[in-house]
Amino acid sequence: MAKTKTSLLAEFTKGLWQENPVLSMLLGLCPTLAVTSSAINGLSMGLAVIFTLVMSSALISLTRNLIPKEVRIPVFIIIIATFVTITDRSMAAYVPDLHKALGAFIPLIVVNCIILGRQEAFASKNNVGRSIIDALGMGIGFTMTLTVLGSIREILGSGMLFGAQVMPDAFAPWLVMILPPGAFITLGLLIGTANWINAKKG
């Protein structure tokens, strides 16, 4: 029993740091760079990915023995697209401003290499419980990274965080931080910091 719990815990935590999709595996960089001009954008994109990843992993794991190997990738994409459509239409109905801000990157979750990669590498080979744990870990790790990235850019680029002012009136915003170069600079610094921490641990 203890061994199983430890194994499930390790399965979950690997996505938070050791195999973080962005900081370690460098996956999903297009939405990471494109939508993180603010913390709320990063968090919202992350939550959309968590929902899609968890639901598609659960369904693919349930049906893994029924899906012919020859057509597994097209089937995976159809399943993922179903949950992406649910996410996209729900956001358009309930949070239209946020949906507009994220733009085409919500539909593009269908081809996000994090999601398709986890289906091929994990969900199609493991039971439902383990697949959900893996998806949650990867999704939360992705969401945390996008939220941190968006927070840094929003604070330095506008003096605000989640739309509330956090910097003094005397602060002069760094406009570059909410522009594409700011995304590359901040992500590079985050990846460099993560590598430095891992090197120190080693």
N, C-alpha and C positions, 0 to 999 in steps of 0.2 A: 504493500500500500504506500509506504513512504517513498519507495523508489518511483512509483507511478507519479506521485505528486511532484517530486523533484523534477522528473522528466517533463511534465506538463508545464511547470514553472519555467524551466529552461527554454522550452518551446516558445513560451510567451515572451520572455525577456530578451531573446536573441534579436527580435525585431526592434526593440527599443534602443539598443546600442550596438552590440556586436555585429549584427547584420542589418543595421538601419538602412532602409532602402535608398535614402538620399546620401547620408554622410559616409556610409561604408560601401554600398553597392553601386552608388551613382546612377540610380534608376529614377525614372519619372522627373527628369530635370526640366522638361518643357513647362509643365504646369508650375513646378517649383519656382522657376525664374519668372514666369509670366504673370502669376496671379498674386504674388506676395508683396504687393505695394502697401498692404495694410494687414494688421493682425486678423481682422474679421474675415478677410478674403482667404487668408491661409487656413484659418480654422474651418471655414465653410467647405473649402475644397477637400480638406482632410476628412471631414465628417462624411462627405459624399463618397470618398474613396473607401472609408471604413465600411459603410453600408453595402456598397457594391461588392467589396472584397469578401466580407463575411457571408453575405447571402449567396454569392456565386460559389464560394468555396464549399458551403454546406450542401448546396444542390449538386455540385459536381462530385463531391465525395459520396453522396447518397447514390448517385447513378453511375459511378465510375466503372462498375462491372457490366453495365448495360451499353456503354458507349463503345462502338468499334474503334480500335486504335487508328484505323486508317482515316477516320473523319473526326478525330477527337478535337483538333484545333478549331475547325468550323463550328462544332457543337459548343465548345467553350465560349467562342465569340458570341454566338447566339444567346447563350445563357447570360453572359456578362452584359450584352446589349439590352436585354430585358430589364435588368435591374438599373442600368444607367438611364433607360427611358423613364422608369418609375421615378428615379431621383430628379431627372431633368424636368419632367412635367410637374412634380410636386413643388419644386423650387419656383418654377414659373408661376404657379398658382398662389403660393403662400408667401414667398419672399421675392417678388419680381425685381426689386432694385438690386438685390444680391445676385440673382440669376443673370441680370443684365451685365453686372460687373465681371462675373466669371466668364461670360460669353461662351465661346465655342469650346472652352476647356472642360465643361461638364460632359457634352456628348463625346469628346475625345477620350474620356475615361475608358471607353470601349477598347481602345488600342494602347492603353497605359501598360507598359511592360511590367510594372510591379504586379498588376492584377493577373494578366495572362501568365506571367512567369510563375506565380504561386499556384495557379491551377495545374500547370504542367509539372512543376517540380514537387508539389506537396499534396494538394487536395485530391488529385487523381490517383494518389498512391497510399492515402491514409484514411482512417475512419473519420466520421463526422466531427466527433469531439475534438480530436487533435487538429483537424483542419480549421475549425472555428478558432481554436486557441492560437494557431499560427497566423490566421488572418487578422485577428484582433491585435496581436503583437506587432505585425508588420504595418497595419493600418494606423495604430496609435503612434508608432515610431515615425511614420510619415507625417501624421498630423502635428505632432510635437515639433518636428523640424520646420514645417511650413509656418506654424504659428510663431515660433521663435524668430524665424527669418522675417516674417511680416511685421512682427513687433519692433525689431531693431530698425527696419526700414521706415516704419511709420513714425517712431519716436524721433529719429534723426532727420527724417524728411519733412515732417510737419509739426513735430513737437506734441503729437497726440498718441494715444493708445486706445484702441477700440472706440475711437471717436471722441474721447475725453482728453482735454489738455493735461499733460503731465509735465511739460517743461515750462520754465518761467517765461514771462512775457519778453524778457531781454534775449531769449534764445533766438538765434538766426537759423532757420531751417536749412538743412543741406539738401538742396533741390535734387542733386544727383542721386540721392538715396531712393527716391521714388521713381526714378527713370531706369531703363534697362541696365546701364552700367552699374548702378547701385546694387541691383540684384546679383550680378556676377561678382562684384567685390565682396558683398556680404556673405554669399554662399561660399566663395573661396576661403574667406576667413574662418567660417564655421567648419568647413572640411579640414582646413589646416589645424584648427584647434582640436578637433576630434582625433586627428592623426597624432598630434603631439601628446594628448592624454593617453592614447593607446600605447604609444612608444614608452611613455613614463611608466605605465603599468607593466609593460613587458620587461 
